[in-house]
Amino acid sequence: MLKRTIKSSGLAVLPRTGHASNLEEPELFDRLVLDFLARVDAGRWELRDPRSISTSTTGMTD
């Protein structure tokens, strides 16, 4: 739902983590957040290519 609704949303997958990814992989989490903030501050966080919007996060269908 969020992917279809928020056209500028992004997705980061942190392998081997659960609901506390910031505690389980703090360096990776911090790097992703800092990269996001730097891109927003620089005006480089843009809308996704419309072709990337599917009905599923994984791209799989029922």
C-alpha positions as CSV (number, residue, x, y, z in Angstrom):
1,M,0.0,0.0,0.0
2,L,2.7,2.6,0.9
3,K,4.7,1.8,-2.2
4,R,1.6,2.6,-4.4
5,T,0.6,5.6,-2.3
6,I,3.9,7.4,-1.6
7,K,5.5,7.8,-5.1
8,S,8.8,8.9,-3.6
9,S,9.1,6.0,-1.1
10,G,12.0,3.7,-1.1
11,L,12.7,0.2,0.2
12,A,15.8,-1.1,2.0
13,V,16.0,-4.8,2.9
14,L,18.3,-5.6,5.9
15,P,19.0,-9.3,5.8
16,R,18.9,-11.3,9.0
17,T,17.1,-8.5,11.0
18,G,13.7,-8.3,12.6
19,H,11.7,-5.4,13.9
20,A,14.8,-3.8,15.6
21,S,17.0,-3.5,12.6
22,N,18.5,-0.3,14.1
23,L,19.8,-2.4,17.1
24,E,20.6,-5.6,15.1
25,E,22.6,-4.0,12.3
26,P,23.3,-0.4,13.6
27,E,26.1,0.4,11.2
28,L,24.0,-0.6,8.1
29,F,20.9,1.1,9.5
30,D,22.8,4.3,10.2
31,R,24.4,4.3,6.8
32,L,21.0,3.9,5.1
33,V,19.4,6.7,7.1
34,L,22.4,9.1,6.6
35,D,22.4,8.4,2.9
36,F,18.7,9.1,2.7
37,L,19.0,12.4,4.7
38,A,21.9,13.5,2.6
39,R,20.0,12.9,-0.6
40,V,16.9,14.7,0.7
41,D,19.1,17.7,1.8
42,A,20.8,17.8,-1.6
43,G,17.4,17.7,-3.4
44,R,18.3,14.3,-5.0
45,W,15.5,12.2,-3.5
46,E,13.1,11.9,-6.5
47,L,10.0,10.1,-7.6
48,R,10.5,6.5,-8.6
49,D,10.2,5.3,-12.1
50,P,6.4,4.5,-12.5
51,R,7.4,1.1,-13.9
52,S,8.7,0.1,-10.5
53,I,5.2,0.3,-8.9
54,S,3.7,-3.2,-8.8
55,T,0.9,-4.6,-6.8
56,S,3.4,-6.5,-4.6
57,T,6.5,-5.5,-2.7
58,T,8.2,-8.6,-4.0
59,G,6.8,-8.3,-7.6
60,M,5.2,-11.7,-7.2
61,T,1.5,-12.2,-8.0
62,D,-1.0,-14.5,-6.2
